[in-house]
Amino acid sequence: MTPFFYLFSLVLGLPQPPRDTYPFEVSFGELGRGVGLVDEQFPNVVEFHGIPYAYPPIGQKRFAVSELMDSFPEETMDFQNKAAICIQSRFDGDFFIPWQPGASEDCLFLSIWAPKDAFENSTKKYPVQVFFHGGAFMIGTGNFPDTDGVVIAERQKVVVVHVAYRLGVLGFAHNAEFLSDSGSSGNFGILDQRVALQWINKNIHFVGGDRDEVTISGCSAGGQSTLLHLTSSDSWAYFNKVISFSGPIGLPYQTIEESNSNNSWFLKRAGCCLDDAETCAKADIACLRSLSVSEIQQAASDLRHRLTPLQDGKFTPIAEPWP
């Protein structure tokens, strides 16, 4: 496929035909080793897909703040294939795009495209562009062709990183009980992004990236995500520039009261509430962690766009009333 038709197919979102590739092994220091790939159509870029940046948010880690991964599950990891995407709203396993991998709770992965000459000359360090996908915090993936970073990496000499993060109720459920359990009452999907930024800050030099030159970017909900990090001081150490594509700056976040109301409906429908009040003040976290993904999706099926980032006074500041 010529570069013209490759770019044309990206714009249309068409599935990509198989391309000739060869493996490329890299050390990630104490994390372990990883085998990426070089596409012979783009010989100056090394790609890595499915790099785990946090431990899987499953079992006792469901509805909890994600934890930075400090070693790969295997000594040498295969990063040549796209990983499962995060569970999507109303899709609990089989994703609705036939050429995409399935959806899974175990989805906290990075894709990286890095200029190949950084591996051949260890003194070279390139700026980093981190991308958060859109999708109203309910759907989306960086596996779509239009988020492929190979062209930017090759033409602009930039290390491109895509971050997957939890979506829908798994990423944005809220309850005060979560706070005592894991340190946050919600916003888990956005906190995933911060953990990914911490991983990048610690490890991006292994693929030729400059941790002091990190631009966070995103489209739609991804653009809104960049603005959340811009207003959250605990994220500031991990980036120094922002590009927000179609970020809805004026879109209000949920207040604690709104989030309690929305999530009470979900918790009661899931059968995981410890009190009988109209608003579920105490979620049964053990109950939530015992349910199947299908049961959680069914209980949350009518929430849809009511699950968005929360003004919790911790990650996101409490906004003053509009005058």
Stockholm file with secondary structure:
# STOCKHOLM 1.0

chainA/1-323         MTPFFYLFSLVLGLPQPPRDTYPFEVSFGELGRGVGLVDEQFPNVVEFHGIPYAYPPIGQKRFAVSELMDSFPEETMDFQNKAAICIQSRFDGDFFIPWQPGASEDCLFLSIWAPKDAFENSTKKYPVQVFFHGGAFMIGTGNFPDTDGVVIAERQKVVVVHVAYRLGVLGFAHNAEFLSDSGSSGNFGILDQRVALQWINKNIHFVGGDRDEVTISGCSAGGQSTLLHLTSSDSWAYFNKVISFSGPIGLPYQTIEESNSNNSWFLKRAGCCLDDAETCAKADIACLRSLSVSEIQQAASDLRHRLTPLQDGKFTPIAEPWP
#=GR chainA/1-323 SS CCHHHHHHHHHHTCCCCCCCEEEEEEECGGGCEEEEEEETTSTTEEEEEEEECBCCCCGGGTTSCCCBCCSCSSSEEECSSCCCEECBTTBSSSCSSTTSCCEESCCCEEEEEEETHHHHCTTCCEEEEEEECCSTTTSCCSCSGGGCCHHHHHHHCCEEEEECCCCHHHHHCCCHHHHHHHSCSSCHHHHHHHHHHHHHHHHGGGGTEEEEEEEEEEETHHHHHHHHHHTCGGGGGGCSEEEEESCCTTCCCBCHHHHHHHHHHHHHHHTCBSCCSSSCCSBCHHHHHHSCHHHHHHHTTTTGGGCCCBCCSSSSCCCCCCC
#=GC SS_cons         CCHHHHHHHHHHTCCCCCCCEEEEEEECGGGCEEEEEEETTSTTEEEEEEEECBCCCCGGGTTSCCCBCCSCSSSEEECSSCCCEECBTTBSSSCSSTTSCCEESCCCEEEEEEETHHHHCTTCCEEEEEEECCSTTTSCCSCSGGGCCHHHHHHHCCEEEEECCCCHHHHHCCCHHHHHHHSCSSCHHHHHHHHHHHHHHHHGGGGTEEEEEEEEEEETHHHHHHHHHHTCGGGGGGCSEEEEESCCTTCCCBCHHHHHHHHHHHHHHHTCBSCCSSSCCSBCHHHHHHSCHHHHHHHTTTTGGGCCCBCCSSSSCCCCCCC
//
